Amino acid sequence: MNLLVYLIAGAVVGYIASRIMKTSGQQGLLLDIVIGVVGAFLAGYFISPLLGIGTINDSISLPTMLVTLLGSVILIWIIKLVRK
C-alpha cells in the first residue's frame, strides 16, 4: 500500500515541480513520478533535517509535501544545469 501512495504522491509532486520549472512539455508521467520520488528521497535526507519537518514516510501532510516539492524542484534545477 505504501508503494502505491509513494507513486501517487510522486506523480503529483513531480508534475507540479515540472510545471514550476517549465519542463512539463519535455517529460511525461513516468518521468514526473521519478522526479517526485527521487526529489522526496533527496528532501528526506537533506532538507527535512534542516527544517525540522518530517518526511513523506512519517505522514502525508502539507509541510511534508512542500518539502518534497522543494526537493523535486531542486532536482530539476540540477538536471537542467547538467544538461547545459
The first five atom37 places (N, CA, C, CB, O) and aatype in JSON, in Angstrom:
{
  "aatype": [12, 2, 10, 10, 19, 18, 10, 9, 0, 7, 0, 19, 19, 7, 18, 9, 0, 15, 1, 9, 12, 11, 16, 15, 7, 5, 5, 7, 10, 10, 10, 3, 9, 19, 9, 7, 19, 19, 7, 0, 13, 10, 0, 7, 18, 13, 9, 15, 14, 10, 10, 7, 9, 7, 16, 9, 2, 3, 15, 9, 15, 10, 14, 16, 12, 10, 19, 16, 10, 10, 7, 15, 19, 9, 10, 9, 17, 9, 9, 11, 10, 19, 1, 11],
  "atom_mask": [
    [1, 1, 1, 1, 1],
    [1, 1, 1, 1, 1],
    [1, 1, 1, 1, 1],
    [1, 1, 1, 1, 1],
    [1, 1, 1, 1, 1],
    [1, 1, 1, 1, 1],
    [1, 1, 1, 1, 1],
    [1, 1, 1, 1, 1],
    [1, 1, 1, 1, 1],
    [1, 1, 1, 0, 1],
    [1, 1, 1, 1, 1],
    [1, 1, 1, 1, 1],
    [1, 1, 1, 1, 1],
    [1, 1, 1, 0, 1],
    [1, 1, 1, 1, 1],
    [1, 1, 1, 1, 1],
    [1, 1, 1, 1, 1],
    [1, 1, 1, 1, 1],
    [1, 1, 1, 1, 1],
    [1, 1, 1, 1, 1],
    [1, 1, 1, 1, 1],
    [1, 1, 1, 1, 1],
    [1, 1, 1, 1, 1],
    [1, 1, 1, 1, 1],
    [1, 1, 1, 0, 1],
    [1, 1, 1, 1, 1],
    [1, 1, 1, 1, 1],
    [1, 1, 1, 0, 1],
    [1, 1, 1, 1, 1],
    [1, 1, 1, 1, 1],
    [1, 1, 1, 1, 1],
    [1, 1, 1, 1, 1],
    [1, 1, 1, 1, 1],
    [1, 1, 1, 1, 1],
    [1, 1, 1, 1, 1],
    [1, 1, 1, 0, 1],
    [1, 1, 1, 1, 1],
    [1, 1, 1, 1, 1],
    [1, 1, 1, 0, 1],
    [1, 1, 1, 1, 1],
    [1, 1, 1, 1, 1],
    [1, 1, 1, 1, 1],
    [1, 1, 1, 1, 1],
    [1, 1, 1, 0, 1],
    [1, 1, 1, 1, 1],
    [1, 1, 1, 1, 1],
    [1, 1, 1, 1, 1],
    [1, 1, 1, 1, 1],
    [1, 1, 1, 1, 1],
    [1, 1, 1, 1, 1],
    [1, 1, 1, 1, 1],
    [1, 1, 1, 0, 1],
    [1, 1, 1, 1, 1],
    [1, 1, 1, 0, 1],
    [1, 1, 1, 1, 1],
    [1, 1, 1, 1, 1],
    [1, 1, 1, 1, 1],
    [1, 1, 1, 1, 1],
    [1, 1, 1, 1, 1],
    [1, 1, 1, 1, 1],
    [1, 1, 1, 1, 1],
    [1, 1, 1, 1, 1],
    [1, 1, 1, 1, 1],
    [1, 1, 1, 1, 1],
    [1, 1, 1, 1, 1],
    [1, 1, 1, 1, 1],
    [1, 1, 1, 1, 1],
    [1, 1, 1, 1, 1],
    [1, 1, 1, 1, 1],
    [1, 1, 1, 1, 1],
    [1, 1, 1, 0, 1],
    [1, 1, 1, 1, 1],
    [1, 1, 1, 1, 1],
    [1, 1, 1, 1, 1],
    [1, 1, 1, 1, 1],
    [1, 1, 1, 1, 1],
    [1, 1, 1, 1, 1],
    [1, 1, 1, 1, 1],
    [1, 1, 1, 1, 1],
    [1, 1, 1, 1, 1],
    [1, 1, 1, 1, 1],
    [1, 1, 1, 1, 1],
    [1, 1, 1, 1, 1],
    [1, 1, 1, 1, 1]
  ],
  "atom_positions": [
    [[0.81, -1.19, 0.0], [0.0, 0.0, 0.0], [0.86, 1.26, 0.0], [-0.93, -0.01, 1.2], [0.55, 2.24, -0.68]],
    [[1.96, 1.23, 0.78], [2.84, 2.4, 0.82], [3.44, 2.71, -0.54], [3.95, 2.18, 1.84], [3.6, 3.88, -0.89]],
    [[3.77, 1.69, -1.3], [4.35, 1.92, -2.62], [3.38, 2.67, -3.51], [4.74, 0.6, -3.27], [3.79, 3.57, -4.24]],
    [[2.12, 2.31, -3.47], [1.11, 3.0, -4.27], [0.97, 4.46, -3.84], [-0.24, 2.28, -4.14], [0.83, 5.34, -4.68]],
    [[1.01, 4.71, -2.55], [0.93, 6.08, -2.04], [2.14, 6.88, -2.5], [0.84, 6.08, -0.49], [2.0, 8.04, -2.9]],
    [[3.33, 6.28, -2.45], [4.54, 6.96, -2.92], [4.45, 7.3, -4.4], [5.77, 6.09, -2.66], [4.83, 8.4, -4.81]],
    [[3.96, 6.39, -5.19], [3.86, 6.64, -6.63], [2.85, 7.74, -6.94], [3.46, 5.36, -7.35], [3.1, 8.59, -7.8]],
    [[1.73, 7.73, -6.26], [0.73, 8.78, -6.49], [1.25, 10.14, -6.02], [-0.59, 8.44, -5.77], [1.13, 11.13, -6.73]],
    [[1.82, 10.17, -4.82], [2.38, 11.43, -4.3], [3.54, 11.9, -5.19], [2.86, 11.26, -2.84], [3.68, 13.09, -5.45]],
    [[4.36, 10.97, -5.64], [5.47, 11.32, -6.52], [4.99, 11.87, -7.85], [0.0, 0.0, 0.0], [5.58, 12.81, -8.38]],
    [[3.92, 11.3, -8.38], [3.37, 11.8, -9.64], [2.83, 13.21, -9.48], [2.26, 10.87, -10.13], [3.07, 14.06, -10.34]],
    [[2.12, 13.46, -8.4], [1.55, 14.79, -8.17], [2.65, 15.82, -7.95], [0.59, 14.77, -6.97], [2.65, 16.88, -8.57]],
    [[3.58, 15.5, -7.07], [4.66, 16.43, -6.77], [5.57, 16.63, -7.98], [5.49, 15.93, -5.56], [5.99, 17.76, -8.26]],
    [[5.88, 15.56, -8.7], [6.71, 15.68, -9.89], [6.05, 16.51, -10.97], [0.0, 0.0, 0.0], [6.72, 17.29, -11.65]],
    [[4.73, 16.36, -11.13], [4.0, 17.16, -12.11], [4.03, 18.64, -11.74], [2.55, 16.67, -12.22], [4.28, 19.5, -12.59]],
    [[3.77, 18.94, -10.47], [3.79, 20.33, -10.02], [5.19, 20.93, -10.16], [3.3, 20.44, -8.57], [5.33, 22.08, -10.59]],
    [[6.21, 20.17, -9.81], [7.59, 20.65, -9.94], [7.95, 20.9, -11.39], [8.57, 19.64, -9.32], [8.63, 21.88, -11.7]],
    [[7.51, 20.02, -12.29], [7.82, 20.23, -13.7], [7.08, 21.44, -14.26], [7.46, 18.98, -14.52], [7.59, 22.11, -15.15]],
    [[5.89, 21.73, -13.74], [5.16, 22.93, -14.16], [5.86, 24.19, -13.63], [3.7, 22.88, -13.66], [5.95, 25.19, -14.33]],
    [[6.35, 24.13, -12.4], [7.07, 25.28, -11.82], [8.34, 25.57, -12.61], [7.4, 25.01, -10.34], [8.65, 26.73, -12.89]],
    [[9.07, 24.51, -12.96], [10.34, 24.67, -13.67], [10.18, 24.74, -15.18], [11.27, 23.53, -13.31], [11.17, 24.81, -15.91]],
    [[8.94, 24.71, -15.65], [8.62, 24.82, -17.08], [9.27, 23.72, -17.92], [9.05, 26.17, -17.6], [9.79, 23.98, -19.0]],
    [[9.22, 22.49, -17.4], [9.74, 21.34, -18.15], [8.64, 20.32, -18.41], [10.89, 20.68, -17.39], [8.94, 19.18, -18.79]],
    [[7.39, 20.7, -18.2], [6.31, 19.72, -18.32], [6.13, 19.22, -19.75], [5.01, 20.33, -17.83], [5.65, 18.1, -19.94]],
    [[6.48, 20.01, -20.76], [6.36, 19.56, -22.14], [7.46, 18.61, -22.56], [0.0, 0.0, 0.0], [7.34, 17.94, -23.58]],
    [[8.53, 18.53, -21.78], [9.68, 17.71, -22.12], [9.63, 16.33, -21.51], [10.93, 18.4, -21.7], [10.4, 15.45, -21.9]],
    [[8.75, 16.11, -20.56], [8.73, 14.83, -19.86], [7.29, 14.37, -19.69], [9.43, 14.94, -18.49], [6.36, 15.17, -19.72]],
    [[7.14, 13.09, -19.52], [5.83, 12.51, -19.37], [5.54, 12.11, -17.94], [0.0, 0.0, 0.0], [6.25, 12.5, -17.01]],
    [[4.51, 11.32, -17.77], [4.07, 10.9, -16.45], [5.13, 10.06, -15.74], [2.77, 10.11, -16.55], [5.35, 10.23, -14.54]],
    [[5.77, 9.17, -16.45], [6.78, 8.32, -15.83], [7.94, 9.14, -15.27], [7.3, 7.29, -16.83], [8.41, 8.88, -14.16]],
    [[8.39, 10.11, -16.03], [9.49, 10.95, -15.55], [9.02, 11.85, -14.42], [10.06, 11.79, -16.7], [9.8, 12.16, -13.52]],
    [[7.76, 12.28, -14.44], [7.21, 13.05, -13.31], [7.25, 12.22, -12.03], [5.78, 13.5, -13.61], [7.6, 12.73, -10.97]],
    [[6.89, 10.95, -12.13], [6.91, 10.07, -10.96], [8.34, 9.89, -10.46], [6.29, 8.69, -11.29], [8.59, 9.95, -9.25]],
    [[9.28, 9.68, -11.37], [10.68, 9.5, -10.99], [11.2, 10.77, -10.31], [11.55, 9.15, -12.21], [11.86, 10.69, -9.27]],
    [[10.92, 11.93, -10.89], [11.36, 13.19, -10.31], [10.76, 13.37, -8.92], [10.96, 14.38, -11.21], [11.46, 13.78, -7.99]],
    [[9.48, 13.06, -8.77], [8.83, 13.2, -7.46], [9.4, 12.28, -6.42], [0.0, 0.0, 0.0], [9.62, 12.69, -5.28]],
    [[9.64, 11.02, -6.78], [10.16, 10.05, -5.81], [11.61, 10.36, -5.45], [10.05, 8.62, -6.37], [11.97, 10.33, -4.28]],
    [[12.43, 10.65, -6.45], [13.84, 10.98, -6.17], [13.94, 12.3, -5.42], [14.67, 11.05, -7.48], [14.77, 12.46, -4.53]],
    [[13.08, 13.26, -5.77], [13.04, 14.53, -5.05], [12.65, 14.33, -3.59], [0.0, 0.0, 0.0], [13.2, 14.99, -2.71]],
    [[11.71, 13.43, -3.33], [11.31, 13.12, -1.96], [12.46, 12.47, -1.2], [10.07, 12.21, -1.95], [12.68, 12.75, -0.03]],
    [[13.19, 11.6, -1.87], [14.34, 10.93, -1.27], [15.4, 11.96, -0.88], [14.93, 9.89, -2.23], [15.91, 11.95, 0.24]],
    [[15.74, 12.85, -1.82], [16.74, 13.88, -1.54], [16.27, 14.83, -0.45], [17.06, 14.65, -2.8], [17.06, 15.22, 0.42]],
    [[15.01, 15.21, -0.5], [14.47, 16.13, 0.51], [14.49, 15.48, 1.89], [13.03, 16.55, 0.14], [14.74, 16.16, 2.89]],
    [[14.23, 14.19, 1.94], [14.24, 13.49, 3.23], [15.61, 13.47, 3.87], [0.0, 0.0, 0.0], [15.73, 13.5, 5.1]],
    [[16.65, 13.41, 3.06], [18.0, 13.35, 3.61], [18.62, 14.72, 3.86], [18.88, 12.57, 2.7], [19.39, 14.89, 4.8]],
    [[18.29, 15.71, 3.02], [18.99, 16.98, 3.11], [18.13, 18.13, 3.64], [19.51, 17.35, 1.77], [18.62, 18.94, 4.43]],
    [[16.89, 18.22, 3.23], [16.08, 19.39, 3.58], [15.3, 19.18, 4.88], [15.11, 19.7, 2.46], [15.23, 20.09, 5.71]],
    [[14.73, 18.0, 5.07], [13.93, 17.74, 6.28], [14.7, 17.95, 7.57], [13.4, 16.33, 6.24], [14.15, 18.56, 8.49]],
    [[15.94, 17.47, 7.69], [16.67, 17.72, 8.96], [16.95, 19.21, 9.19], [17.98, 16.95, 8.96], [16.98, 19.66, 10.34]],
    [[17.16, 19.97, 8.12], [17.43, 21.4, 8.28], [16.21, 22.16, 8.76], [17.92, 21.99, 6.97], [16.33, 23.07, 9.58]],
    [[15.04, 21.78, 8.26], [13.81, 22.49, 8.6], [13.07, 21.87, 9.78], [12.9, 22.53, 7.41], [12.16, 22.49, 10.33]],
    [[13.46, 20.67, 10.19], [12.8, 20.01, 11.3], [11.41, 19.49, 10.96], [0.0, 0.0, 0.0], [10.56, 19.33, 11.83]],
    [[11.19, 19.23, 9.67], [9.9, 18.71, 9.21], [10.09, 17.24, 8.88], [9.37, 19.5, 7.96], [11.13, 16.84, 8.36]],
    [[9.09, 16.45, 9.19], [9.15, 15.03, 8.9], [9.17, 14.76, 7.4], [0.0, 0.0, 0.0], [8.98, 15.67, 6.58]],
    [[9.4, 13.53, 7.07], [9.42, 13.14, 5.67], [8.08, 12.55, 5.27], [10.54, 12.13, 5.4], [7.18, 12.39, 6.1]],
    [[7.96, 12.23, 4.01], [6.72, 11.65, 3.5], [6.49, 10.26, 4.08], [6.77, 11.58, 1.96], [5.38, 9.74, 4.03]],
    [[7.54, 9.66, 4.65], [7.4, 8.37, 5.34], [6.61, 8.51, 6.64], [8.77, 7.77, 5.63], [5.91, 7.59, 7.05]],
    [[6.74, 9.66, 7.28], [6.04, 9.89, 8.55], [4.54, 10.08, 8.32], [6.63, 11.12, 9.26], [3.72, 9.38, 8.92]],
    [[4.21, 11.01, 7.47], [2.81, 11.27, 7.13], [2.76, 12.11, 5.87], [2.08, 11.99, 8.3], [3.72, 12.79, 5.51]],
    [[1.64, 12.04, 5.21], [1.45, 12.89, 4.04], [0.63, 14.09, 4.5], [0.74, 12.12, 2.86], [-0.59, 14.0, 4.67]],
    [[1.33, 15.19, 4.7], [0.69, 16.43, 5.12], [1.23, 17.56, 4.26], [0.95, 16.72, 6.64], [2.12, 17.35, 3.44]],
    [[0.69, 18.74, 4.43], [1.12, 19.87, 3.62], [2.61, 20.18, 3.8], [0.29, 21.1, 3.97], [3.29, 20.38, 2.8]],
    [[3.14, 20.24, 5.03], [4.57, 20.52, 5.16], [5.46, 19.46, 4.49], [4.94, 20.64, 6.62], [6.46, 19.8, 3.86]],
    [[5.11, 18.19, 4.63], [5.95, 17.16, 4.01], [5.85, 17.21, 2.49], [5.54, 15.77, 4.52], [6.84, 16.96, 1.8]],
    [[4.68, 17.53, 1.98], [4.53, 17.64, 0.52], [5.29, 18.85, -0.01], [3.04, 17.74, 0.14], [5.86, 18.79, -1.1]],
    [[5.31, 19.95, 0.75], [6.06, 21.12, 0.32], [7.57, 20.86, 0.33], [5.73, 22.32, 1.21], [8.29, 21.32, -0.55]],
    [[8.04, 20.13, 1.33], [9.45, 19.77, 1.37], [9.79, 18.85, 0.2], [9.81, 19.08, 2.72], [10.85, 18.99, -0.42]],
    [[8.91, 17.91, -0.11], [9.1, 17.02, -1.25], [9.1, 17.82, -2.55], [8.01, 15.94, -1.29], [9.9, 17.56, -3.44]],
    [[8.2, 18.78, -2.66], [8.15, 19.65, -3.84], [9.45, 20.44, -3.98], [6.95, 20.61, -3.75], [9.98, 20.57, -5.08]],
    [[9.95, 20.96, -2.88], [11.21, 21.7, -2.92], [12.36, 20.8, -3.37], [11.52, 22.29, -1.53], [13.19, 21.22, -4.17]],
    [[12.39, 19.58, -2.87], [13.42, 18.63, -3.31], [13.3, 18.31, -4.79], [0.0, 0.0, 0.0], [14.32, 18.17, -5.47]],
    [[12.09, 18.19, -5.3], [11.88, 17.9, -6.72], [12.27, 19.08, -7.6], [10.42, 17.53, -6.97], [12.87, 18.9, -8.66]],
    [[11.95, 20.29, -7.16], [12.33, 21.49, -7.92], [13.85, 21.61, -7.97], [11.7, 22.76, -7.29], [14.42, 21.93, -9.01]],
    [[14.51, 21.36, -6.85], [15.97, 21.42, -6.82], [16.56, 20.34, -7.73], [16.5, 21.24, -5.38], [17.55, 20.59, -8.41]],
    [[15.97, 19.17, -7.74], [16.44, 18.09, -8.61], [16.32, 18.48, -10.08], [15.66, 16.79, -8.34], [17.25, 18.26, -10.86]],
    [[15.2, 19.06, -10.47], [15.03, 19.5, -11.86], [16.03, 20.6, -12.19], [13.59, 20.0, -12.11], [16.58, 20.63, -13.29]],
    [[16.28, 21.5, -11.25], [17.24, 22.57, -11.46], [18.64, 21.99, -11.69], [17.25, 23.53, -10.27], [19.38, 22.46, -12.56]],
    [[19.01, 20.99, -10.9], [20.32, 20.34, -11.06], [20.4, 19.64, -12.42], [20.58, 19.32, -9.92], [21.42, 19.71, -13.09]],
    [[19.33, 18.96, -12.82], [19.31, 18.29, -14.12], [19.45, 19.3, -15.25], [18.0, 17.48, -14.29], [20.16, 19.04, -16.23]],
    [[18.8, 20.45, -15.12], [18.93, 21.5, -16.15], [20.37, 22.01, -16.23], [17.96, 22.67, -15.85], [20.87, 22.29, -17.32]],
    [[21.02, 22.14, -15.07], [22.42, 22.58, -15.08], [23.34, 21.57, -15.75], [22.89, 22.81, -13.66], [24.24, 21.95, -16.5]],
    [[23.1, 20.3, -15.49], [23.94, 19.26, -16.06], [23.73, 19.16, -17.58], [23.64, 17.9, -15.4], [24.68, 18.9, -18.31]],
    [[22.52, 19.36, -18.05], [22.24, 19.27, -19.48], [22.91, 20.37, -20.28], [20.74, 19.31, -19.71], [23.19, 20.19, -21.47]],
    [[23.17, 21.52, -19.65], [23.81, 22.62, -20.37], [25.23, 22.32, -20.56], [23.65, 23.93, -19.64], [25.96, 23.13, -21.14]]
  ]
}
